[in-house]
Amino acid sequence: MQEPIYGKSPAVAESAFVSKQSALIGDVTVGERSSVWPFTCLRGDDDEMPTSVGDECNVQEFSMLHGATLEDRVSIGHSVTVDYATVGEHSLVGINSAVLRGATVGSNCLVAAGSLVRQGQTVPDGHLAYGVPAETRPLSDTQREEIAMVHEHYVELGRDYRETDRFE
């Protein structure tokens, strides 16, 4: 479902896959080769904080973005909340995590499953954020590889779904 509000409508790149079982409301943009999976909600109902999904991103099932900015090549795991926050390029926010108002997750970061990035917190580039509330440490090479693997998988999967008639 894609719905306008306050005179603003979602804008989705032609090469993106957006499930019909997701909700894009208001000032929402979805970039090239990105994917938005079933049962997600992307809300852009605040003039000062639209929701922007960069190129080659994926927003997985049961996630909610509100006033959020995802830079390019970001993976948002299942059941994630990003509320008035920014996630830098090449980052992954793990299953059942939350990134709260005013927080910034830097580039090349991993937010571990079940973690809470506090309001106003900054996760430095190249770091792992883990726990409740999140602590940080530098990423390992293995974690960097995991981020790249998830990203590549979802770009391909989104393309496959977009090209399959039954999801049109």
Sequence and secondary structure as in RCSB ss.txt:
>XXXX:A:sequence
MQEPIYGKSPAVAESAFVSKQSALIGDVTVGERSSVWPFTCLRGDDDEMPTSVGDECNVQEFSMLHGATLEDRVS
IGHSVTVDYATVGEHSLVGINSAVLRGATVGSNCLVAAGSLVRQGQTVPDGHLAYGVPAETRPLSDTQREEIAMV
HEHYVELGRDYRETDRFE
>XXXX:A:secstr
 EE BTTB  EE TT EE TTSEEEESEEE TT EE TT EEEE  TT  EEE TT EE TT EEES EE TT E
E TT EEES EE TT EE TT EE TT EE TT EE TT EE TT EE TTEEEETTTTEEEE  HHHHHHHHHH
HHHHHHHHHHHHHSGGG 
